[in-house]
Amino acid sequence: MRKKQSVRKPPVTAPPVTAPRATAPQRGLNRGATLLIGALLAILGFALAVQFRSNASTDSLTTAREDDLVRILDDQNSRIERLQGQISDLQTAKSNLSNSGSNNDAARQEAQRQADALAILAGTAAAHGPGVRVTISDPNRALKAEDLLDVVEELRGAGAEVVQFGTVRVGTESSFTDGANGVVLDGVSLDAPYTVLAIGDPKTMDTALNIPTGVVSSVRSAGGQADIVEQQFISITAVRASPKPKYATPTGK
């Protein structure tokens, strides 16, 4: 995945479902929730199709060994299972909202749950959970911005929900650039050895980083070493500033 220079795609995780205000008529609530979640399901399906098309066009597997191909297949199956789980969650949320009748508590609870999840995904809240710690050495200073971007993209492709690169919380608008003194992430200079924390399924992320022509292979080709440690508890405390709305303004409760 070396075609991009910035991390601008949202992680493939459950998108937020915005519930109408409690004062809205219930008919509008059900109709709006149905349309919104239907649109999110369509976007999720499109993202899955694009992801597989990208993988098919960028990965060279003609020289891969049989056991490597099995690992890649397992990784892709895991991605499908995660996306199917997210679709199931959205369908459940849609059902709960549609069946809430005149009671708006279900809508408010779902909106709060999605708001909490969005805060973590947007990087404005701390997070903890199982994941991996990746330490990347670069004695020859040969790794460039696109190489470090590949690390984040592979982790996200493997289901990482939260990523911290060095001291920087990676967000949807994060970008790696090559500076005069090395790689810069969101205005912060990165120094080797690089430490990356990612929250998600440890085994899946470990497998994704070790696929042929993947991150570990690229680092080794550059004369470095990538050490991956699976952990059952990782705490990510770095946060990003909440973006200011460009057009929207809050309304009274």
Helices and strands as residue ranges (DSSP letters): H 26-58, H 66-98, H 105-122, E 127-137, H 145-157, E 162-165, E 168-169, E 176-179, E 182-185, E 188-189, E 194-199, H 202-209, H 215-221, E 225-236
